[in-house]
Structures are given as structure tokens and as C-alpha cells.
Amino acid sequence: MKQFRNAKNIDQHLDEETLFVVSQTFKALSDPTRIRILNLLCSDEHSVNDIAEILDLGQSTVSHQLRFLKNLRLVKFRREGTTIYYSKDDDHIMNLLKQAIEHAAHN
């Protein structure tokens, strides 16, 4: 019974904003295209064109997904001339992604 009370107290500390951000993070990780993009960005930064070419995706698809990931602060960008390079912005989420991939690959 004591464990249940502690679990209930923890839930009371989750405010609406935290719940929303957590659910949006899992939503981001639920899409195969976003998983592929994040997995690619785990190792190095890439431009939209690079991501589209490497993953065999349309540039508009990549841009749309990067915008979603950027709004969640899962990726960040830097500009070099006219080219924008994207990279990971949250090691916690990248570690979660890597663990999920390892879990899925584990027989």
C-alpha cells in the first residue's frame, strides 16, 4: 500500500506542460521517418539535402520532420552561408533512442 501512495504522489507533481512535452517527445519517437533522421543525426550534423539523399527522402519531407523535431528541441541548427546544418540537441533523447534500437535488435 505504501508504494501505491508514493506512486500517486509522484503523478501529482507532473504538471500539464510536463505531460504535454513528454507525450510530444514520445510522439516524435513514434514516427519511422523521424527515428531515421534522429539516428542519422546521432553521429554527425547534416544539411537537409544530405539527410534527404542519405535516407532517400524528399527534401520537403525532411524539412517538415526537422521543423517538428526542432520545435521539440530534439535537434538544433546552424547556418553556414546559405546552408543550414542540423544536429542533435538532446543527448537524453538520443540515449533513449539508442536504447530502444538496441532493445529492438536484441533477440
C-alpha positions, 0 to 999 in steps of 0.5 A: 500500500505504501508504494501505491501512495508514493506512486500517486504522489509522484503523478501529482507533481507532473504538471500539464506542460510536463505531460504535454512535452513528454507525450510530444517527445514520445510522439516524435519517437513514434514516427519511422521517418523521424527515428531515421533522421534522429539516428542519422543525426546521432553521429554527425550534423547534416544539411537537409539535402544530405539527410534527404539523399542519405535516407532517400527522402524528399527534401520537403519531407525532411524539412517538415520532420526537422521543423517538428523535431526542432520545435521539440528541441530534439535537434538544433541548427546552424547556418553556414552561408546559405546552408543550414546544418542540423544536429542533435540537441538532446543527448537524453533523447538520443540515449533513449533512442539508442536504447530502444534500437538496441532493445529492438535488435536484441533477440 
